[in-house]
């Protein structure tokens, strides 16, 4: 078994929505990013890649590459899953924490969970999503941006 940890953060900019776990969430800000800026999925990709010893999201999807401009981050997750399969890794579970004063994710958690499970080909019970605030401390508390942490547990699939 191997554990990976991922983190991502993006600065808020003027806008009317952002993407969280593949869900378009109405919000009074958007995020500054090369792709769609989905912090949940970016942290998830880094956790999965880290656990498998396959580098990080910036190596696989560099922000300097125009082909990833405005890309749906669910595509990143699907490509990472293909890399895991190719290297004989099975996902045991993933646990993700969104850190933001706003937006609240309670009403989006189930859809996010199902998006991630579908994209990774795992049972939704293997995906946990939670949200927290920083009690108005720091750049996240001042609503200057949004962040997410992810942890993934992988198991070597020796039968593949």
N, C-alpha and C positions, 0 to 999 in steps of 0.2 A: 504494500500500500504506500501511496505517496500523497502528501498534502501540498496544495498550492494556495497562495494568497494573492489577491489582486486588489488594486486600488485605482480609482480614477476620479478626477475632479474637473469641472469646467466652470468658467466664469459666465455669469449671466450677461446678456446683452438685450437690447430692445427686441421684442417679439411677442407672439401671442400663444406659443405652445412649446413643448419640449417632448422628447421621447424618453420613456422609462420602460425598460424591459420589452421594447417593441410596441408599446402602447403610446399613441399620440395623446398627450395630456394637456388640456387647455391650461395656460398659465400666463401671468402678466410679464414674463420674460421668456426668452429663448436662451440657448447656450452658444458660446463661441467655440466652434469646432470645425475640423476639416470634413469629417463624416457627419452623421446626424447627431453626434455628441451624446449618445445614450450611455450615461455613466454606469448604469446597472450592467449592461451587456459588455462594456469595455472592461470593467472590473472582473466580470465573469470570465471573459476570454483570457485575461492575464492569470487568473487563478488556475484555470485549466491548463494553459500552456506551461505555467510554472511547475505544477505538479508533475507534468509529463517530461519536464526538462527540455522543453522546446522553445525557449526564449520568451519573448513578450510580444504584445500586440503591435508595438511600434516597429518591430523587426518584420513581422508578417504583413502589416498593412500600414506602411509609412505615411505620415501625414504630408510628406512632400510629393507623393505619387498622385497625379491627377485622376487616376482611375478610381480612387477611393473618395473623391470629392462628393459630399452629400450622400454617401452610400448608407443604405439601411444597415444598421449594425447587426441585425438578425442574420445577414449574409456572413458577417465575420464569425458569428457563433457556429453556423453550419460548416464553414470552412475549417474552423478549429476542431469541430467534431470529426470531420474527415481525417484530419491529422492524427487525432487520438486513435481512431479506428486503424489507420495505417500503421501506427506504432503499438498496437495491441493493448490499448488502455480502455478499461470500462469505468464509467462514472458510478461511484457509490452514492454520493450526494453532493449538493451544492447549497451553500448558505450565504445569503446576500443581505447586506444592510445598506439602505439608502440613508444618507445623512443630509438633512435639509430642514430649514424652518418651514418652508413651503416649497412645493405643494405637498399636501398630505397624500399618502398612497393607499390608504385603507380601502377605498372603493375600486382601486386598480389592481390590488394584490393578486386576486384570483386569475385575472387575465394575464398578468405578467408571469405568474407561475406556470400557466398552461402554455404560453408562448415559449418559455425556456424549455419546458419538458418536451414540447413538440420538436423544437429545433435540435435538441440533444438526443432525442429518441429514448427518453427515460420516462418513468412514471412521475406524475406530478408530486407524489409523496416523497420523491427524492430531491425536491426543490423547496427551499424555505426562503421567504421574502419577509423582511421587516424594515420598519422605518424608525428613525429617531431624529431628535434635534440636538443642537448644542446649547440649548437653553439661552439662545441669543448671544453666545460668546463667539468671538473670532469671525473670520470672513464668511463662514457658513451661517452663523447666527445673525450677521448683519445682512444676510440675503444677497451677498455678492456673488455667490456661486452655489454649486451643488456637488456632492461627492457620494461615492459608494465604495464599500468594501465587499469582497467576496472570498470565500474559502471553498475549495473543492477537494474531495477525497477520491482518488483514483485507485483502481486495482489492476495490476498487470493481468491481462487475459492470456494465459499461457496456452490455451486451447486453440487460439486463432493462428 
